[in-house]
């Protein structure tokens, strides 16, 4: 056996790690990555606007198919003064953006007792806008019409 001890070597800091391979030289001609957030924002805006348009059309179809609007139109068709102003075949005036259906403005809230709608009417002589407002003061009572008139395009006002 050896009688002398091997020399002891001490280090003051850890050793620097060595590279496994040589690093390639940097290149400046790499393509820029396009930002994706404008496309995401555009598709989100398109989705929200499509949802809002669907919601508006669905609510308009609900108002159009309600019994209140059908009864208002039937009452307007039976009015003699309105026949004299608009002519026969009184009907909804179609709109191009709803594929021939009319646009019903306003709201129909039967549980709360409020009906406030307006829409365009058309006959063979002329056309006009029908306004109908009705309220119910308490539950169980009948609705009280406050406004039921047609303002024709020529400016004449017909109270039904």
Secondary structure, 3 states (H helix, E strand, C coil): CCCCCCCCCCCCCCCCCCCCCCCCCCCCCCCCCCCCHHHHHHHHHHHHHHHHHHHHHHHHHHHHCCHHHHHHHHHHHHCHHHHHHHCCCCEECCCHHHCCCCCCEEEEECCCCEEEEEEEEECCCCEEEEEEEEECCCCCCCCEEEEEEEEECCCCEEEC
